[in-house]
Structure formats: C-alpha cells, structure tokens
Amino acid sequence: MNIVPVNNWVHVSVEQKHEEATVVLLPDDYKRTENPYKVVKVLTTCDSYSEGDLVIVPTHTIQDIEVLGETTYLVLQNHIMAVVA
C-alpha cells in the first residue's frame, strides 16, 4: 500500500515496543507514564524532510489510521520539533 500525504501531513513509522509479561501486581487503575515525545522515521519525502529522516514529535500528535487493514501513522509538519542528525 502506498500512502501519499497531502496538506502538510507527513507519513511516519512508529516503533512499537514489545512489553514483557510482568509478575508485579498493580492496581486496576494504574496507567504507565508515557514519554511525551517520540522519535519516528519519515517514510515519504516532503517539502522539508527526506525519506529515512528521524524526527522528534510530541507523542499525542501522532495520528494512527487504519487503511485496508494496516495501521498508518501521520504527523503534521508543524508538529515536528527536530531532526535527529
């Protein structure tokens, strides 16, 4: 599947962390704290970023969209904070 973002959206890949089973009992309402920022990889070249660039974005700005049974991740160019050199 080929996604071509428009209107300042950038197609990115997000590395999924695999959680190992834990043997510690936690309260039912426990929520693991998530890092507010994430490093993602640009998948489609756009105005300011090339395919393969690693960029830093706020985690809450990553949009996950299911297309034809596959999850696609998009981020607005304005939300990209930095390029990892």
N, C-alpha and C positions, 0 to 999 in steps of 0.2 A: 504494500500500500504506500502511495506517495502523497504526502501532505504538503500543500503549498500555502503557507500562512499569508494573510493579507492584512492591511490596516495596522501596521506596526506590531504584529504578533510574531513571535519567534518560536519555532519548533525546537524543543529541547528533549533530552533524555535524562531521566532521574534514576539514579542508582538506588535500587531497593535493598534495604538491609534485611538480612535474614535473622530473625530472632530465634535464639535457642530456648529450649524449654527451661523454665526456672523452677527451682524447688523451694523457693521462698513464698510463703503465703502472704498475700497482700489484700487490703480491704477491697471490697467490690467497687467502690467509687474511686479507686486510685487511678490517676492518669499520669503516664510517664511524660516528663517535660521534654518537649521537642526543641531542638535548636532553632532559633528564629531565622537563621539563614542557611542556604544550601548552595553547594557548588553543583551546577548542571552543565551538560555538554550541548552545544549548539549543533543541531542536525541539519539545518537548512541555511545556506548563506543568505544574508540580507544586507541592508544598507551599511550597517556598522560592524557586523560580526560575520566571521567566516565559519564554515562547517568545521567542527572539531574544536572550536574555542571553548575553554572552560570559563564560565561566568558565575558570579555570585548574585543571588536573588533572595529576597525575603521569602521564606517558605510559604506563607499564606497567599502569595501572589501566583503560585503555580496552579494552573487550571488543568485538571485531568478530565479528558473527554474520551468516551468510548465510541470508536468508529469501527464498524464491521467486526465487532468482537475483540478489537485490540484497543488498548489504552494509549492515548496520545497526550502529550504534555505540551502546553503552550504558555508563554510568558510574554507580557507586553514589553517592548523595547525600553519604555520609560522606567520599568521596574528593575532593570539590570543595573547593579551598583558598581561592578568592577569586572575586569577581565583578569583571569589568573595567568600570569606570564611564566 
